[in-house]
């Protein structure tokens, strides 16, 4: 009984700390210090994403990659200096949208210097971009501060890889406080995503090292990819839609493709190999689109709270690509 009581106290203490950390994020954090902040972000996003809708998926990916390394602290935006930053990690070399965030930051610095963090800009811009594409909206409590550390090896180790199996995915997400439902929902962001050939070409040409094809991939789809997209295993530039036929629309077709064995990544296909994950996919497909929107929104808000820096932790960067001073 004594041990259980001690453990209970420790758990309650941890939950209390977590609650305190999250409590410092709040809706309308900038209402007094920079009243126009969220409108400036929203207006810029509406103006530009409508013209370049593919950038919405890039911002979503940037936000995801940022939150999975040191939490949602804009560490992914930092340039390398004497050490290699997260930007240089293999998973981040194909990230796009850094200049977009920089332009939003410059507008906010002109309006209210040193007030709005790059971390909040990424989080707000991602939500607003998804809305412009016809996707769901979600609450974005603000008050994040920017990190001052960015390490290439941490990004390489902590961002889930496209060849992860279900066990690796589940473990990776759990380490960030996300469960299987969050894994399925956040993977649903691939409904508007695109990918470079190296992320999946081994499934087409050399799955086990003997020139074979991944048997979990629909053979007709694999043939289409070889013929129309990745014509060689060494193609490093060609892009393929994660949700072909519907990659500009935020909908449920990504999950329909998974059940047809047409998920592009091994990590996509892995979602159908676990009974809990698969049953949740079926639940989403059997429900209205609004159910996916509502639950995706909740998982995005949850992701946006991962290991946030608030209060006196971190800083408000003047330039998103470098620490102050």
N, C-alpha and C positions, 0 to 999 in steps of 0.2 A: 504493500500500500504506500509506504514511504517513497519508494522509487517512482511509482506511478504519479504520486503527487508532485514530486520534483520535476518529472518529465512534463506534467501538465502545466506547471508554472513556467517552464522554459518555452513550451509551445505558445502559451498565452502571451508571454513576453515578446516572442518573435512576431506573433500576429499583431500585437499592439504596436510594435515598431513599424511593421509593414503598413498598418493602417495610418500611422502618423506620417509616414513618408508619402503615402498616396493622398492624404488629406491636404497636403500643401499644393497639389494640383487642384484647380477649381475652374468652373465655368466662368468666363468673363474675367480672367486674371488681369487682363490689360485694360479693363474698363476705365480705370482712373489714370493710369500711367501712360496709356497710348490708346485712346478710345477708338481710333479708326483702324487699329492694327488688323483685326480679322477681316474687315471689309477691304482693306488694301490687298491682302492675300487673295481673297475671294474674287475681287474684280480682275486682278491680273491673271488668275487661273482661268476664269471664264473667257477672257479676251484671247488667250493663247492656246488653251487646250482644245477649244472648238476648232481651231485651225490645224493643230497637230495632235489628234486624239491618241496617237500611239505613245505619247509622252506620259499619259496617265498610268499605263502599265509600268513604265520606267520609274516613276515616282513611287508607286506602290512597292516595287522591288527595292528601291533605295531605302524606303522607310523600314521595310522588313529586315534588310541587311544591317541597317543601323541599330535597330532595337535588339538584334540577336548578338551584338558584340558590345559589351559594356553598357547595355541598356540604351534607351532612346535619348542619346546625348549628342547627336550630330558628329560623332567621332569619325563616321565614314566620309565626312566632307573634308577632313583635314588633309593637306598635302604632305608628302614626305619631306623631311628635313634631313637631319643627321641620321635619323632612323627611318625605316620603311613604314609607311602608314597603311591603314586598312585598304585604301584605294588601290594599292599595289598587289593585294592578294588576288589570286586567280578568280575567285567568285565575283570580285568587284571590278575587274578590268573591262567588263562590258557594260557597266552601269552608265546610264546617261541621265542628264538633267541637272548636273552640277551648276551649269551656267544659268539655268532657269531659277534655281534657288538663290544664286548670287544676285540676280536682277531683282527678285522680290526683297531680298535683304537690303539692297541699296535704296529701294523705295521706303522701306521702314526706317532705315537710318536717317533718311532725309526728313521723315515725319517726326520721329522721336528717337534721337541717337542713344545707343547703348541700352535700350529697353527690351526689345523682343529677341529672344534667343533663336539661334539657327535650328535648334531641336524642335521648337514649337512651329517654326516656319515649315519644316519638312512634314510634320504631323498634320498641320492645317492644310497645306497645299495638296497633300495626298488625298485627304478626305474630299476637298473641293474638286479635285480632278476627277475622282471616281464619280461624283455627283454629275459633273458636266457630261460624262460619257453615258449617263442614264443608269448608273449604279446607285447603290444605297448611300444614305448619309448616316453619320453617327456623331455622337457627342465627342468633342475634343476639349476636355478640361486642359487648361494651359498653366504655365508656371515652370516648365522644364528649363534647366540651365544646361549650358554646353560643357562637354568634357574637354579635358586638356591632354588626354593621352589617346593615341591611335597606333595600333601595333599590327603589323601585317600577319604575324603568326597567329594572333588571336582570331582574326577574321578567317584565316584558312582553317582553323580548328573548330570554330563555333557556328559558322554558317552551314546549314544542312546542304549536303551535296546532291546533285541530280541522280547519282547512282545509289543513294541510301536505300536499304531495305526498310521494312516497317518497324522492326525493332530499333534500328538506329534513329529513325525519324521520331518515334515515340519517346525515346530517351532524350534526344536533343530538345524536343519541345518541352518535355517535363522539366528539364533543367532551367527553363525560362518561365516556369509556372503555368504552362499551357497544357491542356489535356488532349485526348484523342479527338474530341469534337472540334476543338480549336484547330487541330492539325488538318482535319478534313475541310473545315470552313476556309481557313487561310489559304490552303492549296487551291481552293475555288477561285482565287484571284488569277489563276492561270487561264481563266475564261477570256481575259483580254491580253494575255502575254505572248511574247515571241521569244525564240531561243536561237542561239548560234549552234551550228552543227556539232562542234566538239562536245557539247553537253549530252548528246545522245547518239552520236554516230557509231559508237562501239556496239550498240544494239543492232545496228544494220549490217556491220561488216566483220566484227571480231569480238563477239560477246564473251567467249571463254578463252580467247587467245589462239583459236585454231581456224579463224576465218569464218565463223558461224554467226547466225542470227539469233537474237533473243527469242526463245520460244514463247515467252509471255506476251510478245508483241504480235498483233494481227498481221499475218503474212502479206495480205493485200495492201495494207497500210504501209508496211515496211517497203514494199516494192514501189509504191507511189513516192515515198520519201527518197528512195535511191534514184528514182528516175527524174523527179522534179525539183528536189531540194539538195540533199547532200549526195552529190554524184560520185564523190570519192571520200575515203575516210580522212583524208588530210585537208578537206575543205574547212577553212577557219573563218570564212566571212559570210556565207549564206545564212539567211534567217528562215526559220520555219514557225508558223503559227502554232501556239499551244492548243488552240481551239479552232481548227480550220473550218471555214464556212461561217464562223460566228465570232471571230476574234476581236471584232470591234464592238461587240454587244455583251453587256454584263448579264449573263443568263445561266441556265442550268446545263447547257449543252456539254460543257467540260465533263460533268459527271456522267452524262450519257455516253460519252466517248470512252470513259474509263471502263464501263461495263461491257463495251465492245472491244476491249483490249487495245484501245487506240490512244492511251495516254502517252505523251511524248517521252517523258523521262521514266527511268526505272522507279524513281520516287513517286511518280504519279500512279504507275501500275501497282506499286506496293500498297496503296490505299485499299485495293480490293482483296488483298491477301489476308487481312485480319477480319474476323467475324464482326467485331464491334464497329470497326470503321466502315465495312461494307454495308452493314445494316443501316448505319446513319446516312450513307450515300443514298440508299434506297428510300429512306424516310424523306430526304430532301426532294428526290425526284417524284415521289408520290404526293408531295404537298405543293402548295401554291408558290410562285416565285417570291411572293412577299415573305414567306417563311425563311427562305435563303437570305434575302436581304436583311431581315431583322436579326438573324443569328450571325451572319457575317459581320454586321455592324457591331454586335456585342463583342465578338472576338477581336475585331480591330481596335476597339476601345481598350480591351484588356491588354492587347499587345503594346499599345501606346503607353502603357504604364510600367513596362518592364524596367526595373532598376533605374528609374528616373532620378536625376539630380535636381534637388530643389533647395530653397533657402539660401544658405551660404556656400553650398557645395558647387564646384564648377565655376563657370563665369558666363557672361553674356558677350560672345565674340563680336568684335567690330567687323571682322571679315571672316566669313564662314570657313575659309580654306586655311586659316592659321590662328593659333592662339594669340591672345593679347600680349602686348609687351615686346 
